[in-house]
């Protein structure tokens, strides 16, 4: 599993880091068109916003997320047997050992994890590659946090988090991940 260059987006002021897998563009709608068009600049952002919803109550059939908690998400969009899946880890701030992670998986029909397992017992959340990327993301976040803590000694916890977020959620400042796992190639291509 190799991922395109990660995409950063906000959903209700919650930062999301999205790693799209090579091949997700081959998953088709019933009419034969791709679910995610590489020529449409907002294809992934629109898909994710529709998938997880934007309201705390969430529209029927969509995942319900409590957006009131201070968190961010590291996520992976991948394909399996012609279906699109979205794994994400909701990372909550406020723990001495680092963010507390809550993993979720959603199928392309907005199925929850229970329904996905009912249909396919071999689907799991993440793989070795996603765990490596998650680990590199946390190492990267901690390096930024340590550097900011050294330069700004009197920051409140919230002030520290705000300063870390400015640097951590910069698309041009991503962690070092082995090239065979994460490419420099963007998911998006543009017609001239």
Kinemage of the C-alpha trace (Angstrom):
@kinemage 1
@onewidth
@group {chain A} dominant
@subgroup {mainchain}
@vectorlist {calphas} color= white
{ca unk a 1} P 0.000 0.000 0.000
{ca unk a 2} L 1.520 3.290 -1.153
{ca unk a 3} L -0.091 6.624 -0.422
{ca unk a 4} L -0.209 9.855 -2.370
{ca unk a 5} L 1.129 12.994 -0.732
{ca unk a 6} L -1.084 13.742 2.314
{ca unk a 7} L -3.905 16.282 2.109
{ca unk a 8} L -4.701 18.633 5.000
{ca unk a 9} L -8.239 19.911 5.529
{ca unk a 10} L -10.431 21.298 8.289
{ca unk a 11} L -13.866 20.029 9.188
{ca unk a 12} L -15.618 22.246 11.737
{ca unk a 13} L -12.195 23.620 12.753
{ca unk a 14} L -10.892 20.091 13.344
{ca unk a 15} L -7.722 19.445 11.335
{ca unk a 16} L -7.655 16.263 9.245
{ca unk a 17} L -4.552 14.738 7.698
{ca unk a 18} L -5.607 12.423 4.869
{ca unk a 19} L -3.362 9.840 3.220
{ca unk a 20} L -5.072 8.702 -0.030
{ca unk a 21} L -3.925 5.283 -1.291
{ca unk a 22} L -2.751 4.801 -4.867
{ca unk a 23} L -5.654 3.194 -6.755
{ca unk a 24} L -8.599 4.855 -4.994
{ca unk a 25} L -9.346 6.659 -8.253
{ca unk a 26} L -10.344 3.296 -9.786
{ca unk a 27} L -13.389 2.870 -7.500
{ca unk a 28} L -16.470 3.625 -9.578
{ca unk a 29} L -20.022 4.814 -8.988
{ca unk a 30} L -22.899 2.761 -10.387
{ca unk a 31} L -22.871 4.965 -13.500
{ca unk a 32} L -19.231 4.032 -14.220
{ca unk a 33} L -17.713 7.383 -13.210
{ca unk a 34} L -14.974 7.474 -10.566
{ca unk a 35} L -16.102 8.286 -7.031
{ca unk a 36} L -12.949 10.391 -6.654
{ca unk a 37} L -11.971 12.284 -9.807
{ca unk a 38} L -8.277 13.261 -9.830
{ca unk a 39} L -9.150 16.295 -11.975
{ca unk a 40} L -11.565 17.729 -9.393
{ca unk a 41} L -9.479 19.709 -6.878
{ca unk a 42} L -11.921 19.228 -3.991
{ca unk a 43} L -12.948 15.610 -4.688
{ca unk a 44} L -11.429 14.098 -1.541
{ca unk a 45} L -12.394 16.989 0.725
{ca unk a 46} L -16.002 16.847 -0.482
{ca unk a 47} L -16.108 13.061 -0.140
{ca unk a 48} L -14.744 13.139 3.433
{ca unk a 49} L -17.041 15.996 4.501
{ca unk a 50} L -20.026 14.099 3.118
{ca unk a 51} L -18.875 10.828 4.680
{ca unk a 52} L -18.319 11.981 8.254
{ca unk a 53} L -20.834 14.810 8.224
{ca unk a 54} L -20.370 18.321 9.442
{ca unk a 55} L -22.933 18.503 12.225
{ca unk a 56} L -22.527 16.917 15.645
{ca unk a 57} L -25.826 15.075 15.163
{ca unk a 58} L -24.841 13.986 11.654
{ca unk a 59} L -27.317 13.267 8.864
{ca unk a 60} L -28.919 9.821 8.838
{ca unk a 61} L -26.542 7.140 7.590
{ca unk a 62} L -23.411 9.150 8.272
{ca unk a 63} L -20.867 8.741 11.012
{ca unk a 64} L -21.620 10.951 14.013
{ca unk a 65} L -18.571 12.762 15.365
{ca unk a 66} L -18.453 14.917 18.487
{ca unk a 67} L -16.729 17.982 17.032
{ca unk a 68} L -16.832 19.893 20.352
{ca unk a 69} L -13.791 18.041 21.731
{ca unk a 70} L -10.274 19.360 21.077
{ca unk a 71} L -8.894 16.859 18.587
{ca unk a 72} L -7.401 16.247 15.173
{ca unk a 73} L -7.547 13.270 12.826
{ca unk a 74} L -4.992 11.225 10.918
{ca unk a 75} L -6.739 9.207 8.250
{ca unk a 76} L -6.315 6.839 5.328
{ca unk a 77} L -8.537 6.532 2.263
{ca unk a 78} L -8.074 3.131 0.584
{ca unk a 79} L -9.578 0.652 -1.861
{ca unk a 80} L -10.374 -3.032 -1.399
{ca unk a 81} L -12.106 -5.168 -4.071
{ca unk a 82} L -13.682 -2.154 -5.768
{ca unk a 83} L -14.905 -0.556 -2.538
{ca unk a 84} L -13.654 2.635 -0.930
{ca unk a 85} L -12.827 2.615 2.797
{ca unk a 86} L -11.885 5.425 5.159
{ca unk a 87} L -9.892 4.590 8.313
{ca unk a 88} L -9.346 7.426 10.711
{ca unk a 89} L -7.875 7.970 14.106
{ca unk a 90} L -9.503 10.749 16.110
{ca unk a 91} L -6.672 12.048 18.318
{ca unk a 92} L -7.743 13.753 21.567
{ca unk a 93} L -5.438 16.241 23.284
{ca unk a 94} L -4.771 16.416 27.005
{ca unk a 95} L -2.907 13.220 27.841
{ca unk a 96} L 0.640 13.205 29.252
{ca unk a 97} L 1.585 10.256 27.058
{ca unk a 98} L 0.391 12.001 23.885
{ca unk a 99} L -3.007 12.183 22.214
{ca unk a 100} L -5.507 9.445 22.994
{ca unk a 101} L -6.509 7.698 19.736
{ca unk a 102} L -9.984 6.498 18.778
{ca unk a 103} L -9.958 4.469 15.519
{ca unk a 104} L -12.927 4.310 13.133
{ca unk a 105} L -13.531 2.725 9.720
{ca unk a 106} L -16.284 3.585 7.242
{ca unk a 107} L -17.125 1.797 3.986
{ca unk a 108} L -18.086 3.590 0.772
{ca unk a 109} L -21.764 2.981 1.482
{ca unk a 110} L -21.382 4.849 4.783
{ca unk a 111} L -21.357 1.527 6.602
{ca unk a 112} L -20.144 1.452 10.174
{ca unk a 113} L -17.440 -0.913 11.375
{ca unk a 114} L -19.988 -3.483 12.656
{ca unk a 115} L -21.684 -3.708 9.246
{ca unk a 116} L -18.341 -3.935 7.426
{ca unk a 117} L -17.228 -6.823 9.643
{ca unk a 118} L -20.580 -8.556 9.139
{ca unk a 119} L -19.976 -8.484 5.361
{ca unk a 120} L -16.233 -9.191 5.358
{ca unk a 121} L -14.485 -10.647 8.398
{ca unk a 122} L -11.036 -9.981 6.883
{ca unk a 123} L -11.266 -6.173 6.965
{ca unk a 124} L -9.330 -4.510 9.776
{ca unk a 125} L -8.448 -1.016 10.807
{ca unk a 126} L -5.092 -0.163 9.351
{ca unk a 127} L -2.125 -2.239 8.275
{ca unk a 128} L 1.562 -2.261 9.099
{ca unk a 129} L 2.048 0.611 6.637
{ca unk a 130} L -0.645 2.754 8.258
{ca unk a 131} L 0.861 2.078 11.696
{ca unk a 132} L 4.281 3.244 10.465
{ca unk a 133} L 2.735 6.441 9.077
{ca unk a 134} L 0.788 7.029 12.326
{ca unk a 135} L 3.986 6.571 14.340
{ca unk a 136} L 5.912 8.999 12.130
{ca unk a 137} L 3.082 11.548 12.456
{ca unk a 138} L 3.281 11.370 16.277
{ca unk a 139} L 7.085 11.622 16.298
{ca unk a 140} L 6.822 14.662 14.011
{ca unk a 141} L 4.169 16.316 16.221
{ca unk a 142} L 6.292 15.772 19.352
{ca unk a 143} L 9.427 17.236 17.716
{ca unk a 144} L 7.468 20.369 16.837
{ca unk a 145} L 5.981 20.534 20.349
{ca unk a 146} L 9.437 20.173 21.965
{ca unk a 147} L 10.947 22.915 19.766
{ca unk a 148} L 8.100 25.338 20.510
{ca unk a 149} L 8.281 24.562 24.257
{ca unk a 150} L 11.998 25.480 24.259
{ca unk a 151} L 11.381 28.858 22.594
{ca unk a 152} L 8.186 29.864 24.408
{ca unk a 153} L 8.586 28.904 28.057
{ca unk a 154} L 5.447 30.578 29.447
{ca unk a 155} L 2.821 29.241 27.049
{ca unk a 156} L -0.419 27.883 28.453
{ca unk a 157} L -1.411 24.366 27.377
{ca unk a 158} L -3.846 25.852 24.859
{ca unk a 159} L -1.261 28.358 23.620
{ca unk a 160} L 1.244 25.559 23.104
{ca unk a 161} L -1.327 23.483 21.201
{ca unk a 162} L -2.268 26.443 18.971
{ca unk a 163} L 1.393 27.085 18.091
{ca unk a 164} L 2.067 23.393 17.457
{ca unk a 165} L -1.028 23.164 15.246
{ca unk a 166} L 0.128 26.053 13.019
{ca unk a 167} L 3.316 24.190 12.193
{ca unk a 168} L 2.085 20.581 12.362
{ca unk a 169} L -0.881 21.047 10.019
{ca unk a 170} L 1.187 22.641 7.253
{ca unk a 171} L 1.063 20.581 4.021
{ca unk a 172} L 4.674 21.551 3.331
{ca unk a 173} L 5.889 20.335 6.747
{ca unk a 174} L 5.092 16.613 6.799
{ca unk a 175} L 7.011 13.891 8.645
{ca unk a 176} L 9.724 11.805 7.051
{ca unk a 177} L 8.098 8.549 5.993
{ca unk a 178} L 9.811 5.892 3.840
{ca unk a 179} L 9.300 6.812 0.165
{ca unk a 180} L 7.878 3.389 -0.661
{ca unk a 181} L 4.977 4.191 1.706
{ca unk a 182} L 4.264 7.849 0.887
{ca unk a 183} L 4.972 9.342 -2.514
{ca unk a 184} L 5.696 12.963 -3.449
{ca unk a 185} L 2.915 12.634 -6.039
{ca unk a 186} L -0.314 14.533 -5.408
{ca unk a 187} L -3.629 12.725 -5.813
{ca unk a 188} L -4.848 15.602 -7.979
{ca unk a 189} L -3.935 16.027 -11.652
{ca unk a 190} L -5.075 18.908 -13.822
{ca unk a 191} L -5.948 19.125 -17.479
{ca unk a 192} L -4.218 21.909 -19.382
